[in-house]
Amino acid sequence: MWFALLMRLVSRFHEPLVAARKRAWLPRLSGRVLEIGPGHGVNFRYFPPGIAWTGYEPNRWLARSIPLPPGATLHTAPYTGQPGVYDAILSTLVLCSLPDPAATLAALFRSLRPGGVFVFLEHVAAPAGSPLRARQDRLLPLWRACAGGCHPNRDTEAIIRDAGFVIQEIERFHLPLSLASPHIIGLATKP
Ligand SMILES: C[S@@+](CC[C@H](N)C(=O)[O-])C[C@H]1O[C@@H](n2cnc3c(N)ncnc32)[C@H](O)[C@@H]1O
């Protein structure tokens, strides 16, 4: 339950910082959309009309506060590669805390139809050798313990590419968020 409370606090600060970018990128989702880790449903306000949404949110405290629109399907479980074929996949601030990101990305890749899109917004590792990266590496155990398994030093962009996705567009930017300040937002496709 404490993680659900923490997420609400984090969202209150984080959401205004990314709202303009989400307004630009999330309307590019269409058709059957899989959202991994929707939290308490922060992304619904950005979705275009007419999508068929399926979410996997293992935290039951968060899951039960999602304002589900009619027709949406929510599984209160982690996404681990359950069968399904989607036109689009969305992840915001989730890949940092997956225990086995390569395995989950591989499963997401399998679930996306060829030509489908993967939209992501994630905080990521600072460049190797930078002072921030040294701090991310040093403070990883403490940060991970306090922030629900989050890895501030994860090279998520490389993990997305290694899973087979082709990144078509990406923006790298910084927010005033300490170890979690480097961010990426982008769109990848499955060839
Ligand atoms: C940091 S929160 C981000 C929530 C929301 N996407 C946002 O942008 O505010 C990470 C979320 O991912 C969920 N999560 C972690 N592992 C997951 C998995 N394997 N499948 C689905 N959700 C997962 C957590 O329960 C949590 O709600």
The ligand as an SDF file (V2000), in Angstrom:
LIG
                    3D

 27 29  0  0  0  0  0  0  0  0999 V2000
    6.5770    3.6350  -11.3050 C   0  0  0  0  0  0  0  0  0  0  0  0
    5.0170    2.9410  -11.5520 S   0  0  0  0  0  0  0  0  0  0  0  0
    4.4280    3.7950  -13.0050 C   0  0  0  0  0  0  0  0  0  0  0  0
    2.9200    3.8170  -13.0910 C   0  0  0  0  0  0  0  0  0  0  0  0
    2.3710    4.5730  -14.3070 C   0  0  0  0  0  0  0  0  0  0  0  0
    2.6730    3.8790  -15.5230 N   0  0  0  0  0  0  0  0  0  0  0  0
    2.8490    5.9900  -14.3590 C   0  0  0  0  0  0  0  0  0  0  0  0
    3.3760    6.4190  -15.3880 O   0  0  0  0  0  0  0  0  0  0  0  0
    2.6620    6.7160  -13.3550 O   0  0  0  0  0  0  0  0  0  0  0  0
    5.4230    1.3440  -12.1730 C   0  0  0  0  0  0  0  0  0  0  0  0
    4.2020    0.4530  -12.2990 C   0  0  0  0  0  0  0  0  0  0  0  0
    4.5370   -0.7640  -12.9770 O   0  0  0  0  0  0  0  0  0  0  0  0
    3.8810   -1.8230  -12.3360 C   0  0  0  0  0  0  0  0  0  0  0  0
    4.5780   -3.0760  -12.7000 N   0  0  0  0  0  0  0  0  0  0  0  0
    5.7530   -3.5370  -12.2330 C   0  0  0  0  0  0  0  0  0  0  0  0
    6.0450   -4.7220  -12.8330 N   0  0  0  0  0  0  0  0  0  0  0  0
    5.0450   -4.9890  -13.6910 C   0  0  0  0  0  0  0  0  0  0  0  0
    4.7560   -6.0550  -14.6130 C   0  0  0  0  0  0  0  0  0  0  0  0
    5.5700   -7.1130  -14.7740 N   0  0  0  0  0  0  0  0  0  0  0  0
    3.6210   -5.9850  -15.3330 N   0  0  0  0  0  0  0  0  0  0  0  0
    2.7870   -4.9390  -15.2120 C   0  0  0  0  0  0  0  0  0  0  0  0
    3.0010   -3.9120  -14.3590 N   0  0  0  0  0  0  0  0  0  0  0  0
    4.1140   -3.9370  -13.6160 C   0  0  0  0  0  0  0  0  0  0  0  0
    3.8900   -1.4320  -10.8670 C   0  0  0  0  0  0  0  0  0  0  0  0
    2.9060   -2.0980  -10.1060 O   0  0  0  0  0  0  0  0  0  0  0  0
    3.6220    0.0640  -10.9600 C   0  0  0  0  0  0  0  0  0  0  0  0
    2.2620    0.3740  -10.9610 O   0  0  0  0  0  0  0  0  0  0  0  0
  1  2  1  0
  2  3  1  0
  2 10  1  0
  3  4  1  0
  4  5  1  0
  5  6  1  0
  5  7  1  0
  7  8  2  0
  7  9  1  0
 10 11  1  0
 11 12  1  0
 11 26  1  0
 12 13  1  0
 13 14  1  0
 13 24  1  0
 14 15  1  0
 14 23  1  0
 15 16  2  0
 16 17  1  0
 17 18  1  0
 17 23  2  0
 18 19  1  0
 18 20  2  0
 20 21  1  0
 21 22  2  0
 22 23  1  0
 24 25  1  0
 24 26  1  0
 26 27  1  0
M  CHG  2   2   1   9  -1
M  END
$$$$
